[in-house]
């Protein structure tokens, strides 16, 4: 789940709505960060919702707690797809909106 936010008059904080002068609106959108189609769709939806993009925060990661000799190549590829390729896909999808 990706959390995306913009400034509004209301925000949802820990399940309670709170009023602030400058609060943040958060929306949740499911995204497969290793899929170019999914990432592009998320960024397009975000731009349509907020109309501007100023910053990208990508803190998606997976970790393996195994010895290398005990790690199947499929698990290693999954880590690379999410941690490296996912970051690349987000940067590639968001940069045209930030120019």
CORJO-V866573 format. One record per residue. N is the residue number from 1. PHI is phi in whole degrees, -180 to 180 (* if undefined). PSI is psi in whole degrees, -180 to 180 (NA if undefined). OMEGA is omega in radians with two decimals (999 if undefined). Layout:
N&PHI&PSI&OMEGA ; N&PHI&PSI&OMEGA
This chain:
1&*&130&3.08 ; 2&-102&138&3.08 ; 3&-107&127&-3.08 ; 4&-125&139&-3.03 ; 5&-136&160&3.04 ; 6&-149&161&-3.12 ; 7&-75&132&3.09 ; 8&-147&-171&3.09 ; 9&-92&-10&-3.12 ; 10&-133&152&3.05 ; 11&-143&155&3.07 ; 12&-106&113&-3.11 ; 13&-121&116&3.10 ; 14&51&41&3.06 ; 15&85&-2&3.13 ; 16&-119&137&3.08 ; 17&-81&133&-3.13 ; 18&-130&144&3.11 ; 19&-99&130&3.08 ; 20&-138&159&3.06 ; 21&-63&-44&3.11 ; 22&-127&89&3.11 ; 23&-105&-177&-3.05 ; 24&-126&133&3.05 ; 25&-94&133&-3.11 ; 26&-121&131&3.04 ; 27&-120&150&3.11 ; 28&-111&131&3.13 ; 29&-134&127&3.08 ; 30&-72&142&-3.11 ; 31&-153&133&2.98 ; 32&-88&103&-3.01 ; 33&-68&-11&3.10 ; 34&-96&6&3.14 ; 35&-112&121&3.13 ; 36&-59&-41&-3.13 ; 37&-64&-45&-3.13 ; 38&-65&-44&-3.14 ; 39&-66&-45&3.12 ; 40&-61&-42&3.10 ; 41&-63&-42&3.12 ; 42&-63&-46&-3.12 ; 43&-66&-42&3.10 ; 44&-61&-44&3.11 ; 45&-63&-41&3.13 ; 46&-63&-45&3.14 ; 47&-64&-41&3.11 ; 48&-63&-38&-3.10 ; 49&-73&-47&-3.02 ; 50&-99&-18&3.11 ; 51&71&-12&3.08 ; 52&-147&149&3.04 ; 53&-130&128&-3.12 ; 54&-113&-28&-3.04 ; 55&-148&148&3.04 ; 56&-119&124&3.03 ; 57&-116&112&3.13 ; 58&-113&103&3.12 ; 59&-116&30&3.09 ; 60&-77&134&3.06 ; 61&-161&155&2.96 ; 62&-127&149&3.14 ; 63&-126&148&3.02 ; 64&-112&132&3.10 ; 65&-111&62&-3.13 ; 66&-136&158&2.96 ; 67&-70&148&3.14 ; 68&-56&-41&-3.11 ; 69&-66&-20&3.14 ; 70&-99&3&-3.06 ; 71&-101&119&3.07 ; 72&-68&150&-3.11 ; 73&-59&-33&3.13 ; 74&-61&-38&3.11 ; 75&-70&-38&3.09 ; 76&-64&-43&3.12 ; 77&-63&-41&3.11 ; 78&-61&-42&3.11 ; 79&-61&-45&3.14 ; 80&-66&-41&3.13 ; 81&-62&-41&-3.10 ; 82&-81&-50&-3.02 ; 83&-76&-34&-3.08 ; 84&-106&-58&-3.10 ; 85&-65&-39&3.11 ; 86&-59&-45&3.11 ; 87&-62&-44&3.09 ; 88&-58&-46&-3.11 ; 89&-63&-41&3.10 ; 90&-65&-45&3.13 ; 91&-61&-45&-3.13 ; 92&-63&-40&-3.09 ; 93&-76&-33&-3.02 ; 94&-90&-28&-3.06 ; 95&-57&-40&3.11 ; 96&-60&-29&3.12 ; 97&-82&-14&-3.09 ; 98&-101&-3&-3.12 ; 99&-77&NA&999
